Amino acid sequence: MKRSCMQILDSSSVGGTKCDKYEDVPAKLVRAFFRPVLDEILQLSPSRISMPWRDVKNKVDCGIFAMRHMETYMGGGLRGWSPGLQKGNASLMCTFRSKINKNDGYFICIYLLIDFECYRNEDRYFKQIDLCSQTNWAHMRVLQHFEPSTTVSGRQVNGVTMRWVEAAGQKFLRFSIKYLYVFRKSVSTETLKDSLSEVLVGYYPLAGRLRRCVENDDRKLEIDCNGQGAFFAEAKMDLSVEEFLEFAIKPNRSFRKLLYRVEAPGFLDIPPLVIQVTNLRCGGMILCTAINHCFCDGIGTSQLLHAWAHTCQSSPTNVPTPPFHSRHVLKPRSPPQVTFSHPGFTNISPNDLNSQTGPNIHNYLQSQPLVPVSITFSPSQILHLKRQCMPSLKCTTFEVLASHTWRCWVKSLGLPLSIPVKLLFSVNIRPKLSSEIPQGYYGNAFVLACAEAQVKELIVPNLHDGVKLVQHAKSLITNDYVQSMVDLLEDKTMRTDLSTSLVISQWSKLGLEDLDFGQGKPLHMGPLTSDIYCLFLPDIGEFDAIKVLVSMPESVVSKFEFYMTEFLTLWRMEMQRITE
């Protein structure tokens, strides 16, 4: 757009050319969707564009017309604008509909399909439109929204607020882990809220809030266990479980509307636990959760969710693994003693922020339009990968799949052969420490292991060398190494080195897919969104299968998928010989 304006694209000729029929609905939509620039937009007067192809029958395919308008319209009036629409031309409509359907729901159109008379006085449809707005991706449309409620359940210890301190170098944990579950049968909202309230009595830090240890100093955070509570929101959607699962094969940006967005000045002001339950037309439900990573690691989130599910069905006093809160085991030494090299981290002083030489893959990926890629490997396919290393090298499923994914990621990006690349992956340290972490500890008890190689060393056909690099990185994680890393993170200039790294997090061994609130295990479990960080997910349809999910630049997706699956040709030949 060359100038600021508010223009209404309305394909139906009903109502003439004036905007009177819309009354205050445009202003309500602006308030709901454009809060950052609300004042500026509300000063604009809406105008309805006169279109020669407008037809009284076009309102039937309003969404298709609106998408076509958005594809072609550049503002400034009708001159030069030709979206290819013609009055009464049904064949063109079929062409546009077919085109949009081929994009697997990537096009999202926000529009009103209903009679404005129904909604003029229904402010509740606009108050919480952020919660799960009237967004339509291939028939997905929310019918009703409810005000979010706060589940308040926390406590103070001996009348004094209990505090947990975060290390200075742990800024990479300042985000929320977001899960999306789909269940065949819903559980009553009251049951979910009451049981969550009971669970948060034990997990009281998650009913608190983050704050700075020292005012105006962002280096260290603490948890104020003030009992302000978690956020719980509800919604309804006119969709069946089967219809939603068609779109849930891989994350879609539209799914963000399935988790309540808390309006807050900053990250520290967002509740550490945010939950939304969306009930479906068929009696199923979608459960989305956001759990602050500063409070829990993957094992901790699984422990919390299972405690909640267990409490839904029985007494909270019978939770299998009671929470353990103290973090004294992971305290740094005084003075700090960094006795190992930690290549997964880099020292960035204020004067060095722009001094990096060489390619920064992380920044490149963040600047590109990204597409989620999801590839599932069956147990027999994983075994075929392992055989590339046998008999000289035995390896685990994670080791071979991490090495294979890392290699394919590097090859698809077409990186220079001489540059060093890294693989960062999380390792649970609970069994690694000499002073054992008590059972039930749900805080962050992992470190990032780091495998390194030059591109030319990694892209060789055989997986053997890559697997050995992963195994070596794992073998370094000992009690002394962990303590050295804890001390390292006290240095305020240390940051996770993401510049040339692929980061892999393994969710497939956390038991997340076994969550049961009393109406059966989920039909789907995965992240709410996809990112450049790679996830190994459980496949609910096949035991021991692993789903690899990562977002890649649109320009290299086909290459990545090819490299990841090219070995399957040999696997199919092998399977065919077995069956003959």
Secondary structure by P-SEA (a helix, b strand, c coil): ccbbbbbbbccccccccccccccaaaaaaaaaccccaaaaaaabbbbbbbbcccccccccaaaaaaaaaaaccccccccccccccccccaaaaaaaaaaaaacccccccccccccccccccccccccccccccccccccccccccccccccccccccccbbbbbbbccccccccccbbbbbbbcccccaaaaaaaaaaaaaaaccccbbbbbcccccccbbbbcccccbbbbbbbcccccaaaaaaacccccccccccbbbbbcccccccccbbbbbbbccccbbbbbbbbccccccaaaaaaaaaaaaaaaccccccccccccccccccccccccccccccccbbbbccccccccccccaaaaaaacbbbbbbbbbcaaaaaaaaaaacccccccaaaaaaaaaaaaaaaaacccccbbbbbbbbbbcccccccccccccccccbbbbbbbbcccccccccaaaaaaaaaaaaaaccaaaaaaaaaaaccccccccccbbbbbbbcccccccccccccccccbbbbcccccccccccccccccbbbbbbbcccccaaaaaaaaccaaaaaaaaaaaaac
